[in-house]
Amino acid sequence: MKQYIAIFFISICMLAGCATPNRITRVDDSNAIVVYTDESGYEDRFSNMYDSFMAYPVTCTEDCYPASADIECESDMQNCQFVGNNPTVNSHTGFNVTWLGHASFLLNTASGEQILIDPVFGQFDWPVNWAFRLAEGFSRNEPAEVGEDKLAQTDAVVYSHIHYDHFNKADIAELGTKPEYLVPLGFAEHFPNRGYTIKEMAWYTSKKTGKTAIHFVPAHHFSNRIWVPYLYEDDNATLWGGWVFEHEGNTLFFAGDTGYSPHFKDIKARFGDIDVCLLPIASYFSETSPKWYRKVHTTPEDAIVASQDLGCKVVVPWGFGNASWMMGDKTSHSALFRLMKMKQQLNTTIPWVILNEGGQVSF
């Protein structure tokens, strides 16, 4: 009888999704930096390091989206593929990078570590996905698939910030409790209680996964999860940032969502020239849109300047593409057209490797 009772309660627990406490640790480090807002009434809200910065060195003002022989599209800058030739880069870092779409990457290292960066495999979490279905044009095409066997090899998952296009609760349910989750401060409370191992990190703290050191670094952005006007109870209650992955002296930088600011020079001062930079070029509004939006999202020309500040030896851009949500951009690929124009105009010597969703490259 006891055996049947035990089976009964286990079955009920499985159906109801019984909670298992998560293992949450705050990573302590003497190098840790946290900046809190001085806004009245908010003593525990995070702030950017250079919150008032809005001095952008370059701005494209005319003919920003000329045709490019390197990009083939089904319609005007829409449903496109990059068909040009990428530069040959022999940096021997051992990093293998797969772009899954939008801000999601799969990173493999020479010693076998596999790290997922900002994985979002489908649409936004409920209820925003439901709302977006009512607003034509805001659902993304399905991103590149990784496959269950490949996902099962994941050692760590890192998130840059809490926004819906970078963090999806449905995905962590799929990834399960095997990987370690590295997240910004205040982030862990957004995980359901299912036994996840979560490390919360401040800027310039570090955690090792195998032979790879993972450093959390600043970005110039913001955070919220509740999209209701004038309801600010979660604004900037979680931190945001980027990630530097360091393996046997080689570095790869993922910027996360960010505007341009001096924080890029700060990162170079800490880590030296960056071997591989994954930089956002999309999700920006035009010059007629509110100024605050450029403050938190780089234009293609901002990303080019940032790559120089960082001393990038090679850059992979992201944020555009057929599996993006076209948030704030003209079309799915307009940011890439603008990048091609501004790279030529600014005469940058840094090589840029352009991937299509699902594409991969070894450095």
Secondary structure as a PSIPRED ss2 file (coil, helix, strand):
# PSIPRED VFORMAT (PSIPRED V4.0)

   1 M C   1.000  0.000  0.000
   2 K H   0.000  1.000  0.000
   3 Q H   0.000  1.000  0.000
   4 Y H   0.000  1.000  0.000
   5 I H   0.000  1.000  0.000
   6 A H   0.000  1.000  0.000
   7 I H   0.000  1.000  0.000
   8 F H   0.000  1.000  0.000
   9 F H   0.000  1.000  0.000
  10 I H   0.000  1.000  0.000
  11 S H   0.000  1.000  0.000
  12 I H   0.000  1.000  0.000
  13 C H   0.000  1.000  0.000
  14 M H   0.000  1.000  0.000
  15 L H   0.000  1.000  0.000
  16 A H   0.000  1.000  0.000
  17 G C   1.000  0.000  0.000
  18 C C   1.000  0.000  0.000
  19 A C   1.000  0.000  0.000
  20 T E   0.000  0.000  1.000
  21 P C   1.000  0.000  0.000
  22 N C   1.000  0.000  0.000
  23 R E   0.000  0.000  1.000
  24 I E   0.000  0.000  1.000
  25 T E   0.000  0.000  1.000
  26 R E   0.000  0.000  1.000
  27 V C   1.000  0.000  0.000
  28 D C   1.000  0.000  0.000
  29 D C   1.000  0.000  0.000
  30 S C   1.000  0.000  0.000
  31 N C   1.000  0.000  0.000
  32 A C   1.000  0.000  0.000
  33 I E   0.000  0.000  1.000
  34 V C   1.000  0.000  0.000
  35 V C   1.000  0.000  0.000
  36 Y E   0.000  0.000  1.000
  37 T C   1.000  0.000  0.000
  38 D C   1.000  0.000  0.000
  39 E C   1.000  0.000  0.000
  40 S C   1.000  0.000  0.000
  41 G C   1.000  0.000  0.000
  42 Y C   1.000  0.000  0.000
  43 E C   1.000  0.000  0.000
  44 D C   1.000  0.000  0.000
  45 R C   1.000  0.000  0.000
  46 F E   0.000  0.000  1.000
  47 S C   1.000  0.000  0.000
  48 N C   1.000  0.000  0.000
  49 M C   1.000  0.000  0.000
  50 Y C   1.000  0.000  0.000
  51 D C   1.000  0.000  0.000
  52 S C   1.000  0.000  0.000
  53 F C   1.000  0.000  0.000
  54 M C   1.000  0.000  0.000
  55 A C   1.000  0.000  0.000
  56 Y C   1.000  0.000  0.000
  57 P C   1.000  0.000  0.000
  58 V C   1.000  0.000  0.000
  59 T C   1.000  0.000  0.000
  60 C C   1.000  0.000  0.000
  61 T C   1.000  0.000  0.000
  62 E C   1.000  0.000  0.000
  63 D C   1.000  0.000  0.000
  64 C C   1.000  0.000  0.000
  65 Y C   1.000  0.000  0.000
  66 P C   1.000  0.000  0.000
  67 A C   1.000  0.000  0.000
  68 S C   1.000  0.000  0.000
  69 A C   1.000  0.000  0.000
  70 D C   1.000  0.000  0.000
  71 I E   0.000  0.000  1.000
  72 E E   0.000  0.000  1.000
  73 C E   0.000  0.000  1.000
  74 E E   0.000  0.000  1.000
  75 S E   0.000  0.000  1.000
  76 D C   1.000  0.000  0.000
  77 M C   1.000  0.000  0.000
  78 Q E   0.000  0.000  1.000
  79 N E   0.000  0.000  1.000
  80 C E   0.000  0.000  1.000
  81 Q E   0.000  0.000  1.000
  82 F E   0.000  0.000  1.000
  83 V C   1.000  0.000  0.000
  84 G C   1.000  0.000  0.000
  85 N C   1.000  0.000  0.000
  86 N C   1.000  0.000  0.000
  87 P C   1.000  0.000  0.000
  88 T C   1.000  0.000  0.000
  89 V C   1.000  0.000  0.000
  90 N C   1.000  0.000  0.000
  91 S C   1.000  0.000  0.000
  92 H C   1.000  0.000  0.000
  93 T C   1.000  0.000  0.000
  94 G C   1.000  0.000  0.000
  95 F C   1.000  0.000  0.000
  96 N E   0.000  0.000  1.000
  97 V E   0.000  0.000  1.000
  98 T E   0.000  0.000  1.000
  99 W E   0.000  0.000  1.000
 100 L E   0.000  0.000  1.000
 101 G E   0.000  0.000  1.000
 102 H C   1.000  0.000  0.000
 103 A C   1.000  0.000  0.000
 104 S E   0.000  0.000  1.000
 105 F E   0.000  0.000  1.000
 106 L E   0.000  0.000  1.000
 107 L E   0.000  0.000  1.000
 108 N E   0.000  0.000  1.000
 109 T C   1.000  0.000  0.000
 110 A C   1.000  0.000  0.000
 111 S C   1.000  0.000  0.000
 112 G C   1.000  0.000  0.000
 113 E C   1.000  0.000  0.000
 114 Q E   0.000  0.000  1.000
 115 I E   0.000  0.000  1.000
 116 L E   0.000  0.000  1.000
 117 I E   0.000  0.000  1.000
 118 D C   1.000  0.000  0.000
 119 P C   1.000  0.000  0.000
 120 V C   1.000  0.000  0.000
 121 F C   1.000  0.000  0.000
 122 G C   1.000  0.000  0.000
 123 Q C   1.000  0.000  0.000
 124 F C   1.000  0.000  0.000
 125 D C   1.000  0.000  0.000
 126 W C   1.000  0.000  0.000
 127 P C   1.000  0.000  0.000
 128 V H   0.000  1.000  0.000
 129 N H   0.000  1.000  0.000
 130 W H   0.000  1.000  0.000
 131 A H   0.000  1.000  0.000
 132 F H   0.000  1.000  0.000
 133 R H   0.000  1.000  0.000
 134 L H   0.000  1.000  0.000
 135 A C   1.000  0.000  0.000
 136 E C   1.000  0.000  0.000
 137 G C   1.000  0.000  0.000
 138 F C   1.000  0.000  0.000
 139 S C   1.000  0.000  0.000
 140 R C   1.000  0.000  0.000
 141 N C   1.000  0.000  0.000
 142 E C   1.000  0.000  0.000
 143 P C   1.000  0.000  0.000
 144 A C   1.000  0.000  0.000
 145 E C   1.000  0.000  0.000
 146 V C   1.000  0.000  0.000
 147 G C   1.000  0.000  0.000
 148 E H   0.000  1.000  0.000
 149 D H   0.000  1.000  0.000
 150 K H   0.000  1.000  0.000
 151 L H   0.000  1.000  0.000
 152 A C   1.000  0.000  0.000
 153 Q C   1.000  0.000  0.000
 154 T C   1.000  0.000  0.000
 155 D C   1.000  0.000  0.000
 156 A E   0.000  0.000  1.000
 157 V E   0.000  0.000  1.000
 158 V E   0.000  0.000  1.000
 159 Y C   1.000  0.000  0.000
 160 S C   1.000  0.000  0.000
 161 H C   1.000  0.000  0.000
 162 I C   1.000  0.000  0.000
 163 H C   1.000  0.000  0.000
 164 Y C   1.000  0.000  0.000
 165 D C   1.000  0.000  0.000
 166 H C   1.000  0.000  0.000
 167 F C   1.000  0.000  0.000
 168 N C   1.000  0.000  0.000
 169 K H   0.000  1.000  0.000
 170 A H   0.000  1.000  0.000
 171 D H   0.000  1.000  0.000
 172 I H   0.000  1.000  0.000
 173 A H   0.000  1.000  0.000
 174 E H   0.000  1.000  0.000
 175 L H   0.000  1.000  0.000
 176 G C   1.000  0.000  0.000
 177 T C   1.000  0.000  0.000
 178 K C   1.000  0.000  0.000
 179 P C   1.000  0.000  0.000
 180 E E   0.000  0.000  1.000
 181 Y E   0.000  0.000  1.000
 182 L E   0.000  0.000  1.000
 183 V E   0.000  0.000  1.000
 184 P E   0.000  0.000  1.000
 185 L C   1.000  0.000  0.000
 186 G C   1.000  0.000  0.000
 187 F C   1.000  0.000  0.000
 188 A H   0.000  1.000  0.000
 189 E H   0.000  1.000  0.000
 190 H H   0.000  1.000  0.000
 191 F C   1.000  0.000  0.000
 192 P C   1.000  0.000  0.000
 193 N C   1.000  0.000  0.000
 194 R E   0.000  0.000  1.000
 195 G C   1.000  0.000  0.000
 196 Y C   1.000  0.000  0.000
 197 T E   0.000  0.000  1.000
 198 I E   0.000  0.000  1.000
 199 K E   0.000  0.000  1.000
 200 E E   0.000  0.000  1.000
 201 M E   0.000  0.000  1.000
 202 A C   1.000  0.000  0.000
 203 W E   0.000  0.000  1.000
 204 Y C   1.000  0.000  0.000
 205 T C   1.000  0.000  0.000
 206 S E   0.000  0.000  1.000
 207 K E   0.000  0.000  1.000
 208 K E   0.000  0.000  1.000
 209 T E   0.000  0.000  1.000
 210 G C   1.000  0.000  0.000
 211 K C   1.000  0.000  0.000
 212 T E   0.000  0.000  1.000
 213 A E   0.000  0.000  1.000
 214 I E   0.000  0.000  1.000
 215 H E   0.000  0.000  1.000
 216 F E   0.000  0.000  1.000
 217 V E   0.000  0.000  1.000
 218 P C   1.000  0.000  0.000
 219 A C   1.000  0.000  0.000
 220 H C   1.000  0.000  0.000
 221 H C   1.000  0.000  0.000
 222 F C   1.000  0.000  0.000
 223 S C   1.000  0.000  0.000
 224 N C   1.000  0.000  0.000
 225 R C   1.000  0.000  0.000
 226 I C   1.000  0.000  0.000
 227 W C   1.000  0.000  0.000
 228 V C   1.000  0.000  0.000
 229 P C   1.000  0.000  0.000
 230 Y C   1.000  0.000  0.000
 231 L C   1.000  0.000  0.000
 232 Y C   1.000  0.000  0.000
 233 E C   1.000  0.000  0.000
 234 D C   1.000  0.000  0.000
 235 D C   1.000  0.000  0.000
 236 N C   1.000  0.000  0.000
 237 A C   1.000  0.000  0.000
 238 T C   1.000  0.000  0.000
 239 L C   1.000  0.000  0.000
 240 W C   1.000  0.000  0.000
 241 G C   1.000  0.000  0.000
 242 G E   0.000  0.000  1.000
 243 W E   0.000  0.000  1.000
 244 V E   0.000  0.000  1.000
 245 F E   0.000  0.000  1.000
 246 E E   0.000  0.000  1.000
 247 H E   0.000  0.000  1.000
 248 E C   1.000  0.000  0.000
 249 G C   1.000  0.000  0.000
 250 N E   0.000  0.000  1.000
 251 T E   0.000  0.000  1.000
 252 L E   0.000  0.000  1.000
 253 F E   0.000  0.000  1.000
 254 F E   0.000  0.000  1.000
 255 A C   1.000  0.000  0.000
 256 G C   1.000  0.000  0.000
 257 D C   1.000  0.000  0.000
 258 T C   1.000  0.000  0.000
 259 G C   1.000  0.000  0.000
 260 Y C   1.000  0.000  0.000
 261 S C   1.000  0.000  0.000
 262 P C   1.000  0.000  0.000
 263 H H   0.000  1.000  0.000
 264 F H   0.000  1.000  0.000
 265 K H   0.000  1.000  0.000
 266 D H   0.000  1.000  0.000
 267 I H   0.000  1.000  0.000
 268 K H   0.000  1.000  0.000
 269 A H   0.000  1.000  0.000
 270 R H   0.000  1.000  0.000
 271 F H   0.000  1.000  0.000
 272 G C   1.000  0.000  0.000
 273 D C   1.000  0.000  0.000
 274 I C   1.000  0.000  0.000
 275 D C   1.000  0.000  0.000
 276 V E   0.000  0.000  1.000
 277 C E   0.000  0.000  1.000
 278 L E   0.000  0.000  1.000
 279 L E   0.000  0.000  1.000
 280 P E   0.000  0.000  1.000
 281 I C   1.000  0.000  0.000
 282 A C   1.000  0.000  0.000
 283 S C   1.000  0.000  0.000
 284 Y C   1.000  0.000  0.000
 285 F C   1.000  0.000  0.000
 286 S C   1.000  0.000  0.000
 287 E C   1.000  0.000  0.000
 288 T C   1.000  0.000  0.000
 289 S C   1.000  0.000  0.000
 290 P C   1.000  0.000  0.000
 291 K H   0.000  1.000  0.000
 292 W H   0.000  1.000  0.000
 293 Y H   0.000  1.000  0.000
 294 R H   0.000  1.000  0.000
 295 K H   0.000  1.000  0.000
 296 V H   0.000  1.000  0.000
 297 H C   1.000  0.000  0.000
 298 T C   1.000  0.000  0.000
 299 T C   1.000  0.000  0.000
 300 P H   0.000  1.000  0.000
 301 E H   0.000  1.000  0.000
 302 D H   0.000  1.000  0.000
 303 A H   0.000  1.000  0.000
 304 I H   0.000  1.000  0.000
 305 V H   0.000  1.000  0.000
 306 A H   0.000  1.000  0.000
 307 S H   0.000  1.000  0.000
 308 Q H   0.000  1.000  0.000
 309 D H   0.000  1.000  0.000
 310 L H   0.000  1.000  0.000
 311 G C   1.000  0.000  0.000
 312 C C   1.000  0.000  0.000
 313 K C   1.000  0.000  0.000
 314 V C   1.000  0.000  0.000
 315 V E   0.000  0.000  1.000
 316 V E   0.000  0.000  1.000
 317 P E   0.000  0.000  1.000
 318 W E   0.000  0.000  1.000
 319 G C   1.000  0.000  0.000
 320 F C   1.000  0.000  0.000
 321 G C   1.000  0.000  0.000
 322 N C   1.000  0.000  0.000
 323 A C   1.000  0.000  0.000
 324 S C   1.000  0.000  0.000
 325 W C   1.000  0.000  0.000
 326 M C   1.000  0.000  0.000
 327 M C   1.000  0.000  0.000
 328 G C   1.000  0.000  0.000
 329 D C   1.000  0.000  0.000
 330 K C   1.000  0.000  0.000
 331 T C   1.000  0.000  0.000
 332 S C   1.000  0.000  0.000
 333 H C   1.000  0.000  0.000
 334 S H   0.000  1.000  0.000
 335 A H   0.000  1.000  0.000
 336 L H   0.000  1.000  0.000
 337 F H   0.000  1.000  0.000
 338 R H   0.000  1.000  0.000
 339 L H   0.000  1.000  0.000
 340 M H   0.000  1.000  0.000
 341 K H   0.000  1.000  0.000
 342 M H   0.000  1.000  0.000
 343 K H   0.000  1.000  0.000
 344 Q H   0.000  1.000  0.000
 345 Q H   0.000  1.000  0.000
 346 L H   0.000  1.000  0.000
 347 N C   1.000  0.000  0.000
 348 T C   1.000  0.000  0.000
 349 T C   1.000  0.000  0.000
 350 I C   1.000  0.000  0.000
 351 P C   1.000  0.000  0.000
 352 W E   0.000  0.000  1.000
 353 V C   1.000  0.000  0.000
 354 I C   1.000  0.000  0.000
 355 L C   1.000  0.000  0.000
 356 N C   1.000  0.000  0.000
 357 E C   1.000  0.000  0.000
 358 G C   1.000  0.000  0.000
 359 G C   1.000  0.000  0.000
 360 Q E   0.000  0.000  1.000
 361 V E   0.000  0.000  1.000
 362 S E   0.000  0.000  1.000
 363 F C   1.000  0.000  0.000
